[in-house]
Amino acid sequence: MKAILCAAGALVVCLLVPVAGSAAGPPDATCTTSFSGTARDLTIPAGAVCSITGATVTRDLILADNAGATVTGTTVGRDVRFGDESGADLTDTTVGHDLVAAGTDSGANLTGTTIGHDLVAAGDNSGFDTEGVSVGHDFLASGEDSGTDLGGTTIGHDVELLGEAGDIHMERTSIGHDFFASEPQTVQTGHNGRDTPGGPVRVAGNFTIQGSPGPDFQFVFDGMCDLHVDGDLTVTDRSVTLGIGLGKSCAARGEGLNTIGRDLVFTNNNALNGVFGPSNLQVVDNQVGRDLIISGNTAVPGGSLEVSGNAAGRDATCSGNTPAATVNAPNTAGGSNTCG
């Protein structure tokens, strides 16, 4: 854009003068092999694979269906978005706003990467594997059967698993507000895998697991060690085929015990028969700041509910469980104790 300046007087002189900041921005670009320049939107078309190194994308990085990328030392001003069956490895990269696995079977491996706002697994079977990642606001998984491993990762606000049969593993992870999982297939903390270092998971707010996926999902279970929740920890309305271990055998595996700042609520959960036979519910060796509440839980014949070695700052209440809770080590409480 140019402005017209006219001088007053007998002789009128008009000049075309560039206005500061009016220069056009970088053009959009398409990559099918490699890219290291500057673009407004950078698109990787369907079926293509692009190596992106030291680039600047002022707006969006877009991967079409079946596209792939390796992204290193790059800045994306706004969003990264994945189509169906597309994926990428992002290393030492900054994304200004959101990284969204919107397509079915889409996702990314993220290392040393910063996401300014949200990390989102929106497509069915989508997910991420993170190491040394910072997310400014939320991690949201709304796709069915989404799966994510968070390692050495900081989430500024919430982690929410809202799609049926999602699964998540966490170690060396900090969550600035709440963790909430609705109908997950599995939630695991403390150690992601045989070749990972393990480590604590810290939640500044509340930690909640609620409900179970439908009968098509046969491997439903949870295992929590080295989990440190400042607020309440709640597991409720959960039907599992491979059991729940909330603190069970953590020390024996070299993992930290769980600590809960306020209440531990474990209610209306059901241990069902699975591919390995009857499953168990185990609430063991947890340090609870206020109340321990174990009620309305059931196990099929051959299965069990174990409540052992927990320490509650106020009351420990066990009621309405079928069968009654097995106590292999005494539970302690600062107030009343019906858990033995």
Phi, psi and omega in degrees: 000141178233145178257147179259118179252128181241130177272137179284153178137180182298321179255110182273124179245126179247130181240144172266117185238127177297138175272133182302137176081006184266358181296146180295146177284183181293153180283164169292156180220155174239137182237130175240351179225295181209158181206134177218018182259214180237135179216158171284281169260134175247121183245134171255114187289169183306129176082353182272159175231129186234137172260117184246120185226127175058031184266164172235120176245111189286340179236263189241145167256122189237122175254118178287180181303137176063019178267158179219161180201151162247129186234120185228132174056041188240151176245127175246122188291327185235265190241155165245130184226140183245135172274190181298135175054035176247156182195169183204158167253120178248125182230131176050048185236150179243129176246121188294325184236263187247149167243118191234116170272086186275336185271160173297138179057037179248164178161189186205154165262125185240127179227127177057037189243147180246128175250120186294326184234267188246146169252122193229126171252090187265334182276153174298140181061025177267168177166183186219158170233116188241146174213119180067046185246145175241128178242122187295326184234264190245152160254122184236126177239104183251351179281146177295138176060033176284154182216134183215139170249120177255119178230132179055041191238143177246125176250121187295326185231260188251154164246124181228121172256107187247346178274145181301137173066029172291156174224148181214138173239137182222137171212148181047051185232141179238131180242121188288340181225254187248155168246131179218127178235124178252120177054046180283161172279318176203144171233126182224138179228154173104325182201115185280329184188171184301327184257012179255156186284342185074179178144170191290153171242124185242130182236119185285338180249234182255155179236118186226131169240126186223125173081173182223154175291171183289179186294347178290345182255111190262350183246073184252118183195164177222149175213116184238120171228160176050040180254127186232109188246123180287329181260229181264147170247121184231128171235118188213149175057040186251127174246118188239148179257342178239011171094174174230126174245098178259087182096352184293128173063019180296310182297322181296333179266006180077021180253155182289156176281162180274143173233137181234123185291324182243253188255145168253115184243118183231097191224144172057040176258151186229125174268116185256175169286138177231193183295340178254014179101198181298142179256172187231153172248125187226116177243104195221134168061036177263141176261116189242125184292324181239258190255143170253120184234115180236107186209149173069021181267151180225156173221140178295159176307133184095340175267179184206162167243116178250129175231102190219142168066019178273150179235118181251135180291330178244256187254148171242116186237121174239121184205148172065027180264142180228111357289171176299155183296138171274133181241106179266344172214140187301143169268143180241154181210147176287336178243229181288155183214110175249014181262352175081000000 
